[in-house]
Amino acid sequence: MHTHAEVSEKGGASLSTELDAAAGAYFKAEHRHPTLPEIAAYYRERRMACVVFTVDAESATGTPPVPNEEIAEAALRNPDVIIPFAGVDPYKGKAAVRQIRRLVEEFGVKGFKFHPNIQAFHPNDRMAYPLYEAIEEAGAVAVFHTGQTGIGAGAPGGGGIRLKYSNPMDVDDVAADFPGMRIVLAHPSFPWQDEALAVATHKPQVYIDLSGWSPKYFPPQLVRYANSLLQDKVLFGSDFPLLAPDRWLADFAELPIKDEVRPKILKENAARLLGLTGN
């Protein structure tokens, strides 16, 4: 449920050199910049499908994103492995709304990723509401980065990235105001893990993906809720290429997850969320 396209076929990257270097060092990632064909081959070799997206934070960072159309076109060429999501910049207003509608209608994009830290906005900022209206109307999914981020970690001043934007309680407002929009809280939400669990148990359309952390570092309460109250709303994600799914799965195998819950987390919950059941 969580795979990044970080380089364009034309060579551009979705992060500045400083932020990209900091993220690579933070995660100790080896193969940092796979192309979309390489992502498709990587996941096909593992007999997995993957949700792929970029982050559009051009207004905040000045760095253009990987074009969403490239990801959507790669999904059309590789429908067995790539599920297309997109990144939209909330500061682009009406242009972003048009982009959402076009990507869904013309390319079959299934969801949209927001990274409040990099995009420098609070998810409950009313300026973003027209985007959520378009996503809700399209029946698409909204993914919000939550908690601390490895982007900028260790760089002077954290690369200018501010953590305050990623408290999942901001997304609780969004979930209350857009009850028809399915929402994924991405990552264990340190230092707001309890807040994320509260939102996901209270709002029926809110899910949690488990990307960005090795499962051996998951907070105990996250494991407990994944095994019980949220067993139908927790989703496998790795954060590739920052964290490889092979490592994630190996560490997940060591968690005390019930046998009947494992297939839900690894596939069934995501298939139902994305409307892929029966495929």
Solvent accessible surface area in square Angstrom, and as a share of the most:
residue,aa,sasa,rsa
1,M,21,0.09
2,H,1,0.00
3,T,3,0.02
4,H,22,0.10
5,A,2,0.02
6,E,10,0.05
7,V,22,0.13
8,S,13,0.08
9,E,103,0.46
10,K,187,0.79
11,G,61,0.58
12,G,42,0.40
13,A,38,0.30
14,S,18,0.12
15,L,22,0.11
16,S,40,0.26
17,T,122,0.71
18,E,88,0.40
19,L,11,0.05
20,D,24,0.12
21,A,63,0.49
22,A,11,0.09
23,A,0,0.00
24,G,14,0.13
25,A,73,0.57
26,Y,104,0.39
27,F,40,0.17
28,K,173,0.73
29,A,22,0.17
30,E,175,0.78
31,H,101,0.45
32,R,24,0.09
33,H,73,0.33
34,P,3,0.02
35,T,51,0.30
36,L,3,0.02
37,P,76,0.48
38,E,81,0.36
39,I,0,0.00
40,A,1,0.01
41,A,57,0.44
42,Y,44,0.17
43,Y,7,0.03
44,R,102,0.37
45,E,136,0.61
46,R,67,0.24
47,R,223,0.82
48,M,36,0.16
49,A,59,0.46
50,C,4,0.02
51,V,2,0.01
52,V,0,0.00
53,F,0,0.00
54,T,1,0.00
55,V,12,0.07
56,D,3,0.02
57,A,7,0.05
58,E,58,0.26
59,S,63,0.41
60,A,48,0.37
61,T,50,0.29
62,G,57,0.54
63,T,25,0.15
64,P,79,0.50
65,P,27,0.17
66,V,1,0.00
67,P,53,0.33
68,N,4,0.02
69,E,43,0.19
70,E,18,0.08
71,I,0,0.00
72,A,0,0.00
73,E,73,0.33
74,A,1,0.01
75,A,6,0.05
76,L,118,0.59
77,R,139,0.51
78,N,21,0.11
79,P,107,0.67
80,D,87,0.45
81,V,6,0.03
82,I,5,0.02
83,I,21,0.11
84,P,15,0.10
85,F,1,0.00
86,A,0,0.00
87,G,0,0.00
88,V,0,0.00
89,D,1,0.01
90,P,2,0.01
91,Y,104,0.40
92,K,66,0.28
93,G,28,0.27
94,K,162,0.69
95,A,50,0.39
96,A,1,0.00
97,V,15,0.09
98,R,152,0.56
99,Q,41,0.18
100,I,0,0.00
101,R,109,0.40
102,R,89,0.32
103,L,0,0.00
104,V,32,0.18
105,E,138,0.62
106,E,115,0.51
107,F,37,0.15
108,G,41,0.39
109,V,4,0.03
110,K,73,0.31
111,G,0,0.00
112,F,0,0.00
113,K,0,0.00
114,F,0,0.00
115,H,7,0.03
116,P,0,0.00
117,N,3,0.01
118,I,8,0.04
119,Q,1,0.00
120,A,35,0.27
121,F,3,0.01
122,H,67,0.30
123,P,1,0.01
124,N,45,0.23
125,D,58,0.30
126,R,166,0.61
127,M,62,0.28
128,A,0,0.00
129,Y,17,0.06
130,P,60,0.38
131,L,0,0.00
132,Y,0,0.00
133,E,84,0.38
134,A,1,0.01
135,I,0,0.00
136,E,52,0.23
137,E,128,0.57
138,A,41,0.32
139,G,43,0.42
140,A,5,0.04
141,V,1,0.01
142,A,0,0.00
143,V,1,0.00
144,F,0,0.00
145,H,8,0.03
146,T,0,0.00
147,G,0,0.00
148,Q,67,0.30
149,T,8,0.05
150,G,7,0.07
151,I,15,0.08
152,G,1,0.01
153,A,27,0.21
154,G,86,0.83
155,A,16,0.12
156,P,119,0.75
157,G,74,0.71
158,G,24,0.23
159,G,22,0.21
160,G,54,0.52
161,I,25,0.13
162,R,148,0.54
163,L,75,0.37
164,K,112,0.47
165,Y,29,0.11
166,S,2,0.01
167,N,36,0.18
168,P,0,0.00
169,M,86,0.38
170,D,23,0.12
171,V,1,0.01
172,D,27,0.14
173,D,62,0.32
174,V,0,0.00
175,A,1,0.01
176,A,60,0.46
177,D,66,0.34
178,F,12,0.05
179,P,98,0.62
180,G,52,0.50
181,M,1,0.00
182,R,75,0.27
183,I,0,0.00
184,V,1,0.00
185,L,0,0.00
186,A,0,0.00
187,H,12,0.06
188,P,2,0.01
189,S,0,0.00
190,F,101,0.42
191,P,79,0.50
192,W,46,0.16
193,Q,9,0.04
194,D,86,0.45
195,E,55,0.25
196,A,0,0.00
197,L,4,0.02
198,A,54,0.42
199,V,2,0.01
200,A,1,0.01
201,T,62,0.36
202,H,131,0.58
203,K,24,0.10
204,P,114,0.72
205,Q,20,0.09
206,V,0,0.00
207,Y,24,0.09
208,I,0,0.00
209,D,0,0.00
210,L,3,0.02
211,S,0,0.00
212,G,12,0.11
213,W,64,0.22
214,S,5,0.03
215,P,1,0.00
216,K,119,0.51
217,Y,131,0.50
218,F,17,0.07
219,P,23,0.15
220,P,102,0.64
221,Q,43,0.19
222,L,1,0.01
223,V,18,0.10
224,R,139,0.51
225,Y,60,0.23
226,A,4,0.03
227,N,21,0.11
228,S,48,0.31
229,L,132,0.66
230,L,2,0.01
231,Q,42,0.19
232,D,64,0.33
233,K,31,0.13
234,V,0,0.00
235,L,0,0.00
236,F,30,0.13
237,G,1,0.01
238,S,5,0.03
239,D,7,0.04
240,F,9,0.04
241,P,8,0.05
242,L,11,0.05
243,L,11,0.05
244,A,38,0.29
245,P,1,0.00
246,D,70,0.36
247,R,107,0.39
248,W,0,0.00
249,L,52,0.26
250,A,61,0.47
251,D,25,0.13
252,F,4,0.02
253,A,64,0.50
254,E,145,0.65
255,L,24,0.12
256,P,104,0.65
257,I,11,0.05
258,K,96,0.41
259,D,121,0.63
260,E,110,0.49
261,V,0,0.00
262,R,50,0.18
263,P,61,0.38
264,K,49,0.21
265,I,0,0.00
266,L,65,0.32
267,K,136,0.57
268,E,84,0.38
269,N,1,0.00
270,A,16,0.12
271,A,16,0.13
272,R,111,0.40
273,L,3,0.02
274,L,11,0.06
275,G,58,0.55
276,L,48,0.24
277,T,88,0.51
278,G,87,0.84
279,N,149,0.77
